[in-house]
Amino acid sequence: MSDALKIMPHVVRHAAEWAALLDSDSIEPHQLAACEAWCGENELHRSTLERMRSVGARLDNLDETQRLALRRLDERDGTRRSPRRKSIAALCVLVCAGSLGGFLVQHRQDADYRTSPGERMTVVLADDSTLIIDSGSSVDTQLRDTTRTVTLLEGRLLATVAPDPQRPFEVRTADGTATALGTKFLVRHDDAGTSVVVVESRVRLCAHPSTPCVELGAGEQARIEGGHVSRAQLANVAKELTWTRGWLEVDDEPVVEVLREIARYHSRPLHFDVTALAGIRVTGSYPLEEPARALRAIADTTGLQVVNATDGSVTVSNPR
Amino acid sequence: VLESAAPREALLTLYRDHHRWLHGWIRRKLGCSHRAADLAQDTFCRLLESGGTSHPRSPRSFLVTVARRLLIDEGRRREVERTYLDCCRHTGTINELTPERIAEGAQLLDELLRLLAGLPVEVRDTFLLRRLDGLSHGEVAAHLGTSVRTVKRRIAQAYAHCYLLSYGVT
């Protein structure tokens, strides 16, 4: 069998349907005969189906240990249920950065990790810490003998940090620094400043330039703005983390805010008139990976109109 | 001869001028000089395997792009290996392992994860429940609260995706 097999979309589609049918436990004799007839029509049909099924066989051939490992690795993937790491789970940081000054912007092109709109990336650092990097973000990492620094140039990230008393772990934005003192925390940075939410344990928060630092405990949040750190009301931690699983969860919030968030995931321009939509609020869960579906869902509940222009841009407007 | 000599020449120049710098860059990322040396070496090997290179306009940025990909790959591989070893301890098969078998096992898992990575979560769940856990289509449907028809459609989607990734031209 030659390696360079032709890829014909309709053959692949049919082969996949047959593969799924053969995969099921109840296959009728006439279906089996039909499948055999399809394979007999053309050598390409037969080889495509055989190769397709060999992929499934690779999973079947795994031993018990490999199955377990694959399950764990799959579940650990950042796009899925919240990863619980027994060995590490020391610290979680969620950082969001909006537009920053020119100095940092200059460096975005050279950032270690960059994600485009709609893309989310999971990175395991050399010290075993993990970063889940949100759509439209730029992140730099520096692991040294005495320090571990993650610089968020733009966007948002969630870091699960491996404990290492010799090397503090800190997340920097243009506004300030969040240093892990224990387990889990979460940071948000927008145009005006940076907010930090502690998920577990404690975090020290310091503004640039140095002012008195603030220590936060679990469930607490604070904001760094204009060189000062100030405490805010308690946070809804679970809700803040939904984006790591690809969802935007909204509880009675201005539709404008929600559209801004969805725009970050949309690869094409999303237009809306902030003034015309002011006062409209929404509640719901929206899939960030499918911005079009999210927009449809919002349109359904609010009565807003979503129009796709021929240039690919999308406009949300109020028909009333 | 000329055609193959030119890229190699360019690679030698890159190596001579920037190898030390690249090693330093990776060392700062990893905090470990030995592994940094390996990865710097790997970066140039990767370029050699890919048939050499012309003179890139900004050589360091070019090298860093290649090295960064290797760093990400290495991070993944370490994660996969560590998990595999954990599971071997768990299933009591750790004593049967040799370094080769660990590497083989981890590579297989890594390849499968790459195949599955691009699938929507619900499709991946469906496919794994069927192929990994051996549930029937009906059981998968009950487990996920969906119809058998949907299960079949998702499994077809998974097959097509894995096939295209394994055999398709990218």
Interface residues (C-beta under 8 A of the other chain):
Chain A: L5 I7 V12 R13 A15 A16 E17 A19 A20 L21 D23 S24 D25 S26 T48 R51 M52 R53 V55 G56 R58 L59 D60 L62 E64 T65 Q66 R67 L68 A69 L70 R71 R72 L73 D74 R76 D77 T79 R80 S87 D110 D112 V123 V124 L125 A126 D127 D128 T141 Q142 L143 R144 D145 G246 E289
Chain B: R28 K29 L30 G31 C32 R35 S61 V64 R68 L71 I72 E74 G75 R76 R78 E79 V80 R82 T83 Y84 D86 C87 C88 H90 T91 T93 G105 L108 L109 L112 L113 L115 L116 A117 P120 V121 R124 L128 R130 R131 L132 S136 H137 G138 V148 K152 R153 I155 A156 Q157 Y159 A160 C162 Y163 L164 S166 Y167 G168 V169
